[in-house]
Amino acid sequence: MQLIRYSRILFLLLLYFLVIPFPCHSQVPAEKVSPKIGLALAGGAALGCAHIGVLKWIEANHIPVHYIAGTSMGGLIGGCYAMGMSPDEMRNILMKIDWSDAFQSEPPFEKLPFRRKEDRRAFSTHFVLGLKHGLNLPAGINPANSIGLLLSRICLPYSPLTRFDDLPIPFRCMAVDLERGKTVVLKDGPLETALRATIAIPGAFTPVERDGKLLSDGGLMNNIPTEALKAMGTDILIAVDISSNIDERSRLTSLIDILGQTQAIAVYANERQSLKLADIIVTPDLKEMTALDFTHIEEQIQRGYDSAAAKKNILTKLSLSQPEWDAYVAKRSARVRKAILPTFVQVTGASQKMNRQLARDFSKFARKPLNATLLEDKLTSITGEGQFESFQYEQTHANSKDGLLIRANEKKYGPPFIRYGLEINGADSDNIQVDLAARLIAQDVGMPGAETRTDFRLGSSREAAFEYYRPLAGTRWFAAPRAFYLDHNISIFQGGSRTAIYGSREIGVGFDVGRRTSSNSELRFGYQFSHLIATVRTGSPALPSPSGQSSFAAMRWAYDSQDNPIIPTHGTAATIDSKWIFQTPGASGGFPSLEVRVNRFSPVGHGNSVFAMMSAGTLFGGKAAPLQQFTLGGPLRLGAYNINALRGNDYLLLGGGYLHRLAQLPTFLGDKIMIGSWYEFGGAFDRFSSARYMNSISVGLIAETLLGPITLGGSFGEGGHSNIYFALGRLF
């Protein structure tokens, strides 16, 4: 019995040691496995600024983001966050962008070379055609050069990466293959081109060529990329839905409304499908805001923040403790990259000769910290010359050295280019002028930098003009032979009444030598010879018809630092024209001539401006025939009087006014709408000693549209003089 008792005790001891392990001080407890959180950011243009507010709340509440994906603006915000940029840094970047410039089809006016400024002033429409392979439009209204350069700056440290999984936060963005009609998940290759592709709205921005595909904004097919996040390994998926509601019938009152509703319905359908994969949906309240309104960024960010806070009961369950959050941030920060110091500059994308020339020009950016602002200003200036559509830059590596690679994207539809527009001047109700004008620009004719301009005008006036501009020996000096033909009507007034309309036809040639004194100015010296024929088209046949040869030597200096060719808000434009007139029909001999014009704009508050203008001319006691005298009358030239109603051998005009920004047109229709009032004081007379001055007060509504500036105004002067006018074309 005792043996049995001992056997049972031995069995129980063996069972105890086999089933219950000894405590071991070296045993490591199992690591806590946290769920992988993915964040999907929807597209929506300006509405996408709300994503920054959502990210700000997520960061403040220590919620980790292990994967992030986005489409369009959501892709841009998501890409910036994936690179390690904080919500506040993203906000500061968006606030500094001049969105009116960012959505323009060409570089900002004040950054254009002087000759391109002249083209923009002469033809204020936004339409440019190319003749490189027949008559063609560009692939998009906007090549997004300024946004592309901003993306180059942001993505520069990460340009050597080949996989987006190697970013501080693994990232995906969505695009559409325009040739195959399929969604493309961008997960590797140059990050900058991926972000450009995901924001390339069809028809608005030029599509992006990448990996043999032509890519544009992915919003129409996959606006909330939840499926891409699931494929990355997401356990808990948070989706931020910024889509506005489908409009009611009462709000569908225009073509733009209908087109917008059609796109919204297409996007809405794919969003509802994508949201089925989301575990948590955050929906900022953006109902009364529009996708093209970038003037309420702060409010959009706040609404994004508030929408995340409204989900705090669910979202805070994903929060990390302070030690866990610190470890997560440290791991993420360890993958953040800094820009390198480039030791060389390489250019690709243009001809071999142009690549070498540009590389020499940009060699000053090597062997020192990169000044991105200076680099982008220079690239923008080159873009403004017209040959290149856009530039981008990135890091490169060759011969064990780090360098800067600049990619040039040449325009596929030109040069040559055609600028054109319709001009209507209704300042004289009895003689409304309607013209269709065009300018053909051919570049690099005979040598780099040389170009031809050929102008045509049909309608109330008929004109043909040609100039060949050729730089001299690689200097700022140039030669410019030219020829022209002009046929137009000139009204003659006496006592405020029109007494005759002359038809003036002139054909001539000229030769100028000049110097580009800066990107804002040009100085010319030249000689012109022409033959003038003037005939009375309306009026007494007994009136004189001055005809004959005309010749003069001239000096002209022009300066333009204004920010806009249509409605400036700041800057100065000035010209000085000095001539020695050797002969002209109706004059008994030679005499000098001088005319000065200056106008200056200064900003006052947001989008508003005040301006002052002065112009004066004198023949220094000489006497010209009526058709060659200085004239006043018409908008901003004593607007209460008809065009050219006042004539004289001398004149003086002073004025100033205020312009107030009234509204903003949608980007695809134009820019700003201004209302203003201005005062003018001056007169035209035979001698300054016999001067008689008049006054004029004007009010006007000016809209900057894709067709050019549209002006509706009225002017009132002393003695009952008044004028109400409509114009399509340049005002200032």
C-alpha positions in Angstrom: 0.0 0.0 0.0 2.8 2.4 0.9 4.5 1.6 -2.4 1.3 2.5 -4.2 1.1 5.8 -2.2 4.7 6.7 -3.2 4.0 5.9 -6.8 0.9 8.2 -6.9 3.0 11.1 -5.3 5.8 10.5 -7.9 3.2 10.6 -10.7 1.6 13.9 -9.5 5.1 15.5 -9.2 6.0 14.4 -12.8 2.6 15.7 -14.0 3.2 19.1 -12.2 6.6 19.6 -13.8 5.4 18.6 -17.3 2.2 20.7 -17.3 3.3 23.8 -15.3 6.5 25.4 -16.6 9.2 26.8 -14.3 9.2 30.6 -14.2 12.1 31.9 -16.3 13.5 35.4 -16.0 14.9 35.4 -19.5 11.5 34.9 -21.1 10.4 37.9 -23.4 6.7 38.7 -23.4 5.0 38.6 -26.9 5.2 42.0 -28.7 1.8 43.8 -28.9 0.6 43.6 -32.5 -1.1 46.8 -33.5 -3.5 46.9 -36.5 -2.2 48.6 -39.6 -4.1 51.7 -40.4 -4.6 53.0 -43.9 -5.9 56.5 -44.9 -7.7 57.1 -48.2 -7.9 60.8 -49.3 -10.5 61.7 -52.0 -10.0 64.0 -54.9 -11.9 67.3 -55.1 -9.5 70.2 -56.1 -9.8 73.0 -53.6 -12.1 71.0 -51.3 -9.1 68.7 -50.8 -7.6 71.3 -48.5 -9.9 69.8 -45.8 -7.6 66.7 -45.8 -5.0 68.9 -44.0 -7.4 69.5 -41.1 -8.2 65.8 -40.9 -4.5 65.0 -40.7 -3.9 67.7 -38.1 -6.6 66.1 -35.8 -5.2 62.6 -36.4 -1.7 63.8 -35.4 -2.9 65.7 -32.4 -4.7 62.5 -31.2 -1.7 60.2 -31.8 -3.3 58.0 -34.4 -0.7 56.4 -36.6 -1.0 56.1 -40.4 0.8 53.1 -41.7 -0.3 53.4 -45.3 -1.8 56.4 -47.3 -3.3 56.7 -50.7 -5.0 59.5 -52.6 -6.5 60.8 -55.8 -6.0 64.2 -57.4 -5.8 66.8 -54.6 -6.0 63.9 -52.1 -3.0 62.3 -53.9 -1.1 65.6 -53.6 -1.9 66.0 -49.8 -1.3 62.3 -49.2 2.1 62.4 -51.1 3.3 65.3 -49.0 2.3 63.6 -45.8 4.0 60.4 -46.9 7.2 62.4 -47.4 7.1 63.5 -43.8 5.6 67.0 -44.2 3.5 68.1 -41.3 -0.1 69.5 -41.7 1.1 73.0 -40.8 3.9 72.8 -43.5 1.3 71.8 -46.1 -1.0 74.6 -45.0 1.8 77.2 -45.3 2.7 76.0 -48.9 -0.9 76.2 -50.1 -1.4 79.6 -48.6 1.7 81.0 -50.4 0.6 79.7 -53.8 -0.8 82.4 -56.1 -3.7 80.2 -57.4 -4.6 82.7 -60.1 -1.1 82.2 -61.6 -1.0 78.5 -60.9 -4.0 77.9 -63.2 -2.9 80.2 -66.0 -1.9 78.6 -69.3 1.4 80.6 -69.4 3.9 81.8 -66.8 3.0 84.8 -64.7 3.1 88.0 -66.9 5.7 89.8 -64.8 8.2 86.8 -65.3 7.9 86.8 -69.1 10.7 88.1 -71.3 10.0 91.5 -72.8 9.0 90.3 -76.2 6.5 87.8 -74.8 5.1 90.6 -72.7 4.5 92.6 -75.9 2.7 89.6 -77.4 0.4 89.2 -74.4 -0.4 92.9 -74.4 -1.2 92.9 -78.1 -3.3 89.7 -77.9 -5.0 89.4 -74.5 -6.9 86.2 -75.2 -5.6 82.9 -73.6 -5.8 81.0 -76.9 -2.6 79.9 -78.6 -2.4 77.5 -81.6 0.6 75.6 -82.8 1.7 74.8 -86.4 4.4 72.3 -85.7 2.5 69.4 -87.2 -0.4 71.3 -88.8 -2.9 73.4 -86.9 -3.1 72.1 -83.4 -4.3 73.0 -79.9 -2.2 72.2 -76.8 -3.1 68.9 -75.0 -4.4 70.9 -72.1 -5.3 74.5 -71.2 -2.6 74.5 -68.6 0.8 72.6 -68.6 0.9 73.3 -64.8 4.5 74.4 -65.0 4.3 76.4 -61.7 2.7 73.5 -59.8 5.2 71.1 -61.4 8.2 73.2 -60.2 6.6 73.2 -56.7 6.3 69.4 -56.8 9.9 69.2 -58.0 11.0 71.2 -54.9 8.9 69.1 -52.5 9.9 65.8 -54.0 13.6 66.6 -54.6 15.0 64.6 -51.7 13.0 61.5 -52.8 13.6 61.6 -56.5 16.2 58.8 -56.3 13.6 56.4 -54.8 12.1 53.8 -57.1 9.4 52.5 -54.7 6.8 54.5 -52.8 7.0 51.8 -50.1 10.4 53.3 -49.1 8.8 56.7 -48.2 8.4 57.5 -44.5 4.8 56.3 -45.0 4.2 53.9 -47.9 2.1 55.7 -50.5 -0.1 55.2 -53.6 -1.9 57.6 -55.9 -4.4 57.1 -58.7 -4.4 58.1 -62.3 -6.2 57.1 -65.5 -4.6 55.6 -68.6 -6.2 57.8 -71.3 -5.3 55.4 -74.1 -6.7 52.3 -72.5 -9.4 53.8 -70.2 -8.1 52.0 -67.1 -7.2 53.0 -63.6 -3.5 53.0 -62.9 -2.1 52.6 -59.3 1.1 54.6 -59.1 3.4 53.0 -56.6 6.9 53.5 -58.0 9.1 55.6 -60.3 9.6 59.3 -60.0 7.3 60.6 -57.3 7.0 64.1 -58.8 5.6 62.8 -62.1 3.2 60.6 -60.2 1.8 63.6 -58.3 1.6 65.6 -61.5 -0.4 62.8 -63.1 -2.9 62.4 -60.3 -3.8 66.1 -60.4 -3.9 66.4 -64.3 -7.6 67.2 -64.7 -8.5 66.3 -68.3 -8.8 69.3 -70.6 -7.5 71.6 -67.9 -4.0 70.3 -67.3 -1.7 68.7 -69.8 -1.6 64.9 -69.4 1.6 63.3 -68.1 3.6 60.8 -70.1 5.0 58.0 -67.8 6.1 54.5 -68.5 4.6 54.6 -72.0 1.2 55.7 -70.8 -0.6 59.0 -71.1 -2.0 59.7 -67.6 -4.5 62.1 -66.2 -6.5 62.6 -63.0 -7.9 59.4 -61.6 -11.0 60.9 -60.1 -13.5 59.8 -62.7 -12.7 56.1 -62.2 -11.3 55.8 -58.6 -11.7 59.0 -56.5 -11.3 57.3 -53.1 -8.6 54.6 -53.4 -9.7 52.2 -50.7 -8.9 49.1 -52.9 -5.3 50.2 -53.3 -4.9 50.5 -49.5 -6.4 47.0 -48.9 -3.8 45.6 -51.3 -1.1 47.2 -49.3 -2.1 45.3 -46.2 -4.4 47.7 -44.4 -6.3 46.3 -41.4 -8.4 49.3 -40.5 -9.2 51.7 -43.3 -10.2 55.4 -42.8 -11.6 57.2 -45.8 -12.0 60.9 -46.1 -15.0 61.7 -48.4 -15.0 65.4 -49.6 -17.5 65.0 -52.4 -20.2 67.6 -52.5 -23.8 66.5 -52.7 -25.5 66.2 -56.1 -27.2 69.5 -56.8 -31.0 69.9 -56.8 -32.8 70.7 -60.1 -33.3 74.3 -59.0 -29.5 74.9 -59.0 -29.0 73.5 -62.5 -29.5 76.7 -64.4 -26.5 76.9 -66.8 -24.3 74.9 -69.1 -21.5 75.0 -66.5 -24.0 73.6 -63.8 -25.0 70.8 -66.1 -21.5 69.8 -67.0 -20.5 69.9 -63.3 -23.4 67.8 -62.4 -22.6 65.2 -65.0 -19.0 64.9 -63.7 -20.3 64.8 -60.1 -22.6 61.9 -60.9 -19.8 59.9 -62.5 -17.5 60.4 -59.6 -20.3 59.8 -57.1 -20.9 56.3 -58.5 -17.3 55.1 -58.1 -17.0 56.8 -54.7 -20.0 54.8 -53.3 -18.4 51.6 -54.4 -15.0 52.5 -52.9 -16.5 53.5 -49.5 -17.9 50.0 -49.0 -14.3 48.9 -48.1 -13.9 51.6 -45.5 -14.2 50.9 -41.8 -14.4 54.6 -40.8 -15.7 57.4 -43.1 -14.9 61.0 -42.3 -17.0 63.5 -44.2 -16.2 67.2 -43.9 -19.2 69.6 -44.3 -18.3 71.4 -47.6 -21.7 71.8 -49.1 -21.7 75.5 -50.0 -18.0 75.4 -51.1 -16.8 74.8 -54.7 -13.9 72.7 -56.0 -12.4 75.8 -57.8 -12.5 78.2 -54.9 -9.0 78.4 -53.3 -9.8 81.6 -51.4 -11.1 79.7 -48.3 -8.2 77.4 -47.5 -8.2 78.2 -43.8 -11.9 77.5 -43.5 -11.6 74.2 -45.5 -8.8 73.0 -43.2 -10.9 73.9 -40.1 -13.9 72.0 -41.4 -11.7 69.0 -42.1 -10.4 69.2 -38.5 -14.0 69.5 -37.1 -15.2 66.5 -39.2 -12.5 64.3 -37.7 -13.3 65.5 -34.2 -16.9 64.6 -34.8 -15.7 60.9 -35.1 -13.5 61.0 -32.0 -15.5 58.3 -30.2 -14.4 55.8 -32.9 -11.1 57.3 -34.0 -9.6 57.7 -30.5 -9.8 53.9 -30.1 -6.9 53.8 -32.5 -4.8 56.3 -30.5 -1.3 55.3 -29.2 0.1 55.9 -25.8 2.7 58.7 -25.6 5.7 56.2 -25.6 4.1 54.3 -28.5 3.5 57.5 -30.4 7.0 58.7 -29.8 8.4 55.4 -31.1 6.1 55.6 -34.2 7.2 59.2 -35.0 10.9 58.3 -34.5 10.6 55.4 -36.9 8.8 57.6 -39.5 11.3 60.5 -39.1 14.2 58.1 -39.6 13.1 57.6 -43.2 12.8 61.3 -44.0 15.4 62.4 -46.5 17.2 65.7 -47.0 18.2 67.3 -50.3 21.8 66.8 -51.4 24.5 69.3 -52.5 24.7 69.0 -56.3 28.2 68.9 -57.7 27.1 69.1 -61.4 24.0 70.0 -63.4 22.7 67.9 -66.3 19.8 68.8 -68.7 17.8 66.4 -70.8 14.6 66.5 -72.9 15.7 69.1 -75.6 18.1 68.9 -78.5 21.7 68.0 -77.7 22.8 71.5 -78.5 20.1 73.1 -76.3 20.8 70.6 -73.5 24.5 71.6 -73.4 23.6 75.3 -73.6 21.1 75.1 -70.8 23.6 73.0 -68.7 26.2 75.7 -69.0 23.6 78.4 -68.1 22.6 76.4 -64.9 26.1 75.4 -63.9 26.1 78.2 -61.3 23.7 76.1 -59.2 26.4 73.4 -58.7 28.7 73.0 -55.7 26.5 75.0 -53.3 23.2 74.6 -51.4 20.4 74.7 -53.9 18.5 78.0 -54.1 15.2 76.6 -55.3 13.5 80.0 -55.7 16.2 81.3 -58.0 16.3 78.1 -60.0 12.5 78.1 -60.5 12.4 81.8 -61.5 15.0 81.1 -64.2 13.2 78.0 -65.4 9.9 79.9 -65.5 11.6 82.7 -67.5 12.8 80.2 -70.1 9.4 78.6 -70.2 8.0 82.1 -71.0 10.1 82.3 -74.1 7.6 79.9 -75.7 9.6 76.8 -76.8 9.2 74.8 -73.7 5.9 73.7 -72.0 7.4 73.0 -68.6 10.4 72.0 -66.6 11.0 69.7 -63.7 14.2 68.9 -61.7 15.4 66.1 -59.5 18.5 64.5 -58.0 20.7 62.3 -60.1 23.9 60.2 -59.5 26.8 59.7 -61.9 30.5 58.8 -61.5 30.0 58.5 -57.7 28.8 62.1 -57.5 25.4 63.7 -56.7 24.0 66.1 -59.3 20.9 68.0 -60.3 19.0 66.8 -63.4 16.7 69.3 -65.2 14.1 67.8 -67.5 12.9 70.0 -70.3 9.5 69.3 -71.8 9.2 70.9 -75.3 5.9 71.9 -76.7 4.7 69.3 -79.1 2.3 71.6 -81.0 4.7 74.5 -81.7 6.6 76.6 -82.6 5.4 78.3 -84.8 2.6 79.7 -82.7 -0.5 81.7 -83.5 -2.0 84.2 -81.1 -5.3 85.6 -82.1 -8.3 87.4 -80.8 -11.5 89.3 -81.6 -11.4 93.0 -80.7 -14.5 95.2 -80.4 -14.3 98.9 -79.6 -17.7 100.5 -79.0 -16.4 103.8 -77.5 -17.7 105.6 -80.5 -21.3 104.5 -81.0 -21.4 106.0 -84.6 -18.2 104.2 -85.6 -18.0 100.8 -83.8 -14.7 99.1 -84.6 -14.6 95.2 -85.0 -11.4 93.5 -85.9 -10.1 89.9 -86.0 -6.3 90.0 -85.3 -3.6 87.3 -85.3 0.1 87.1 -84.8 2.3 84.3 -86.1 5.5 83.7 -84.2 8.3 81.5 -85.6 11.3 81.0 -83.3 14.9 80.0 -83.8 14.8 81.2 -87.4 18.3 81.1 -88.8 19.9 80.9 -85.3 18.9 80.3 -81.7 17.0 83.3 -80.3 16.1 84.7 -83.7 12.4 84.9 -84.5 9.8 86.4 -86.9 6.6 88.1 -86.1 3.8 88.3 -88.7 0.7 90.3 -87.8 -2.6 90.3 -89.6 -5.8 92.3 -88.9 -9.1 92.1 -90.8 -12.3 94.1 -90.2 -12.7 97.8 -89.5 -8.9 98.0 -90.1 -6.7 96.0 -92.4 -3.1 95.4 -91.5 -0.1 93.1 -92.4 3.2 93.6 -90.6 6.4 91.5 -90.5 9.5 91.8 -88.3 12.7 89.7 -88.2 14.3 89.9 -84.8 18.0 88.7 -84.7 20.4 88.8 -81.7 23.8 90.1 -82.5 26.8 87.8 -81.7 25.3 86.4 -78.5 24.9 89.8 -76.9 21.9 91.7 -75.6 22.0 93.8 -78.9 19.7 92.9 -81.8 18.8 94.0 -85.3 15.2 94.1 -86.5 14.3 94.8 -90.1 10.5 95.2 -90.7 7.8 95.9 -93.3 4.2 96.8 -92.9 0.9 97.7 -94.6 -2.0 99.5 -92.8 -5.4 100.6 -94.0 -7.7 102.1 -91.4 -10.3 104.9 -91.0 -9.6 108.1 -89.1 -12.3 110.4 -87.9 -11.9 114.2 -88.0 -13.9 116.3 -85.5 -14.6 120.0 -85.3 -16.4 121.6 -82.4 -17.3 118.1 -81.0 -18.9 117.0 -84.3 -17.5 114.5 -86.8 -16.9 116.4 -90.1 -15.1 113.7 -92.1 -13.8 110.1 -92.1 -10.5 109.6 -93.9 -9.3 106.3 -95.3 -5.5 106.1 -94.6 -3.4 103.6 -96.4 0.3 103.3 -95.6 3.0 100.9 -96.8 6.5 101.1 -95.5 9.8 99.5 -94.3 12.0 100.1 -91.3 15.2 99.0 -89.7 15.9 99.0 -85.9 18.9 98.3 -83.8 18.3 97.8 -80.1 19.3 96.3 -76.8 17.4 94.2 -74.3 18.3 96.3 -71.2 16.5 93.9 -68.9 13.7 91.4 -68.9 11.4 94.4 -68.3 12.7 96.8 -70.8 14.0 97.4 -74.3 15.8 100.3 -76.1 15.5 100.8 -79.9 17.0 103.1 -82.5 15.7 103.0 -86.0 14.7 104.5 -89.3 11.4 104.2 -91.2 10.3 105.1 -94.7 6.7 104.8 -96.0 4.2 106.0 -98.5 0.9 107.4 -97.3 -2.3 107.8 -99.3 -5.2 109.5 -97.5 -8.7 109.9 -99.1 -11.9 111.3 -97.9 -14.4 108.5 -97.4 -17.1 110.5 -95.7 -17.3 114.3 -95.8 -16.9 117.1 -98.3 -14.9 116.2 -101.4 -13.3 119.6 -101.1 -11.3 118.5 -98.0 -7.6 118.0 -98.6 -6.2 114.5 -99.2 -2.6 114.6 -97.9 -0.6 111.9 -99.6 3.1 111.3 -100.2 6.3 110.0 -98.6 7.0 109.9 -94.9 10.3 109.2 -93.1 11.7 109.6 -89.7 14.5 108.5 -87.3 13.4 107.3 -83.9 14.4 106.3 -80.5 12.1 104.2 -78.3 12.5 103.0 -74.7 9.8 100.8 -73.2 9.5 99.4 -69.7 7.0 97.0 -68.2 7.0 95.6 -64.7 3.3 95.1 -64.2 1.8 91.9 -63.0 -1.0 91.5 -65.6 -1.5 92.7 -69.2 -5.2 93.2 -68.7 -6.0 94.4 -65.2 -2.8 95.1 -63.3 -2.7 95.2 -59.5 0.9 96.4 -59.2 3.8 97.6 -61.3 4.7 100.3 -63.8 4.4 100.5 -67.6 6.2 103.4 -69.5 7.2 104.3 -73.0 9.3 107.2 -74.4 9.0 107.8 -78.2 11.3 110.4 -79.7 11.4 111.1 -83.4 13.0 113.4 -85.9 10.4 113.6 -88.7 12.2 114.3 -92.0 9.1 114.6 -94.1 5.4 113.8 -93.8 2.4 114.7 -96.0 0.9 118.0 -95.2 4.0 119.4 -93.4 6.2 122.0 -94.8 9.5 120.7 -93.3 11.1 118.5 -90.7 10.5 118.7 -87.0 11.1 116.8 -83.7 8.5 114.8 -81.8 8.4 113.5 -78.3 5.7 111.4 -76.5 5.9 110.0 -73.0 3.3 107.6 -71.4 3.4 106.2 -67.9 0.9 104.3 -65.7 1.4 102.8 -62.3 -0.7 100.4 -60.2 -0.4 99.8 -56.5 -2.3 97.2 -54.5 -4.8 98.3 -51.8 -6.1 95.4 -49.7 -6.9 92.0 -51.2 -7.2 92.2 -55.0 -7.9 96.0 -55.1 -5.7 98.6 -56.5 -5.2 102.3 -57.2 -3.6 103.7 -60.3 -2.2 106.9 -61.7 -1.4 107.7 -65.4 0.3 110.5 -67.2 0.9 111.0 -70.9 2.1 114.0 -72.9 3.4 114.8 -76.4 4.9 117.7 -78.2 6.1 118.7 -81.6 8.4 121.4 -80.2 6.6 124.1 -82.2 6.4 122.0 -85.4 3.1 121.7 -87.2 1.8 118.4 -88.5 -1.2 117.7 -90.8 -4.3 116.6 -88.9 -3.8 112.9 -89.7 -0.4 112.9 -88.0 -1.3 115.0 -84.9 -1.6 113.7 -81.4 -5.2 112.7 -80.4 -7.3 112.2 -77.3 -10.7 110.7 -76.7 -12.0 107.3 -75.8 -11.6 105.2 -72.6 -8.7 106.4 -70.4 -8.0 109.1 -73.0 -10.7 111.6 -71.8 -13.5 109.1 -72.0 -16.3 111.6 -72.2 -15.2 112.3 -75.8 -15.3 110.2 -78.9 -12.1 108.4 -80.0 -9.7 110.9 -81.6 -12.2 113.8 -81.1 -9.4 116.0 -79.8 -6.3 116.7 -81.9 -3.3 118.9 -81.6 0.4 119.4 -82.1 0.8 119.1 -78.3 -1.2 117.3 -75.6 -1.3 116.5 -71.9 -3.3 114.0 -70.0 -3.3 113.2 -66.2 -5.5 110.8 -64.4 -6.0 108.2 -61.7 -8.6 105.9 -60.2 -9.5 102.9 -58.0 -10.3 99.3 -59.0 -12.2 97.0 -56.6 -12.3 93.2 -57.1 -16.0 92.4 -57.4 -16.0 88.7 -58.1 -13.9 85.8 -59.4 -14.7 83.9 -62.6 -14.3 80.1 -62.7 -10.7 79.2 -63.8 -11.8 77.8 -67.1 -13.7 81.0 -68.0 -11.2 83.7 -67.0 -10.0 85.5 -63.9 -11.3 88.5 -61.9 -14.2 90.9 -62.4 -13.4 94.5 -61.3 -15.5 97.6 -60.8 -13.7 100.9 -60.9 -13.9 104.7 -61.1 -11.3 107.1 -62.5 -10.8 110.8 -63.2 -9.0 112.3 -66.3 -7.8 115.8 -66.9 -6.1 117.1 -70.1 -6.4 118.4 -73.6 -4.9 118.5 -77.1 -4.0 121.9 -78.6 -1.7 123.6 -81.2 0.6 125.1 -78.5 0.9 124.5 -74.7 0.6 128.3 -74.4 -2.9 128.1 -75.8 -3.9 125.0 -73.8 -7.5 124.4 -72.9 -8.1 121.5 -70.5 -11.1 119.3 -70.0 -12.3 116.9 -67.3 -13.8 113.4 -67.5 -15.1 111.1 -64.7 -15.7 107.4 -65.6 -17.1 104.3 -64.0 -16.6 100.8 -65.5 -17.1 97.1 -65.0 -14.1 95.1 -66.3 -14.1 91.3 -66.6 -11.0 89.3 -67.5 -12.2 86.5 -69.6 -10.7 83.8 -71.8 -11.8 85.9 -74.8 -10.0 88.9 -73.4 -11.0 91.8 -71.2 -14.7 92.9 -71.5 -15.4 96.5 -70.5 -18.8 98.1 -69.9 -18.4 101.8 -68.9 -19.6 105.3 -69.0 -17.8 108.7 -68.9 -19.1 112.1 -68.1 -17.5 115.5 -68.8 -18.1 119.2 -68.8 -20.4 120.9 -71.3 -22.7 117.9 -71.4 -20.2 115.6 -73.0 -20.8 111.9 -72.1 -20.1 108.5 -73.5 -21.3 105.0 -72.8 -19.2 102.2 -74.3 -18.6 98.5 -74.6 -15.3 97.0 -75.5 -13.7 93.6 -76.0 -9.9 94.0 -75.9 -7.2 95.8 -74.0 -8.2 98.7 -71.8 -5.0 99.7 -69.8 
